[in-house]
Amino acid sequence: MRVFISVDLEGMPYVVIPGHLTLKGTLYDEARKIATRVSLIAMDELHNNGADEIVVADSHGPMVNLLVDELPEYVELIRGYPRPSSMVAGAEGCDAGLFLGYHSKAGTAKSTFDHTYNSLSVHRLEINRVEVSEFLLNGYYLGDLKVPVILVAGDYQLLEDDVKRYAPWTVTVALKRSLSRSSAGSFGLGRIEKELRAGVKSAMANLKEHRAKALVADRPVRMRVVFQSTYFADAAELLPLVRRIDGRTVEFTAANMTEAYGVFEFLCLASGGVDSIKRDQQT
Ligand SMILES: [Zn+2]
């Protein structure tokens, strides 16, 4: 059995301030150690429960967060960004998917680092008229590949707002309970390890007993992006398939989630380009 894991940082326990999230951040080393420890626990328990191959997509920022020293031989680690299919690279051909360290969507009250995919440019993202989190965006992508998401571990609020609502068959493990955008409580790693191992075990049992379903988006996929600024919508509108809805909003239709994800990723990369031009113009 081959299992896919996507690992983000913002929903990891104890990760609460911007200094945890960037390569040069003052607490970045602490955050990557935490993410590595949590990921190794999940890998080990998956292996104990029948996963003989595991693909891990390092999925935050530059996507080189996980430390590699203790990586088991049955694990293939995908690192580095930009790359095709971003946070879900390597999911093709897998039997199940897990998301670790996931966080709430942009605009969620009192939830650490609430954002959707790109905090610089994306104010709100909708798929087929439903506002989505990264869990739902990536879950729909996996659904296109017929891969069910069997477990999500991360911020309690994401699990309540999105995972339980849209994928009630998915096992949830709360790694933190947020008090604000930059504060959260988490139990000691010993307790987190116990809960995560129990979660992985029941997620694998659900999979084997065919209780886990793929999250399938209706086709064609209609994606709507509300940007943080009109700058980004001006750039997005240059693509003929993109329609301008209002100052900050664009919409496009794609044949399936794989194509929609590609266009969305491209629009985010274009936003990064626009932002860098604007910063150059200020100096
Ligand atoms: Zn992230």
Residues whose N, C-alpha, C, O or C-beta is under 5 A from the ligand:
A	BS01	ZN	D8 L9 E10 S59 H60 G61
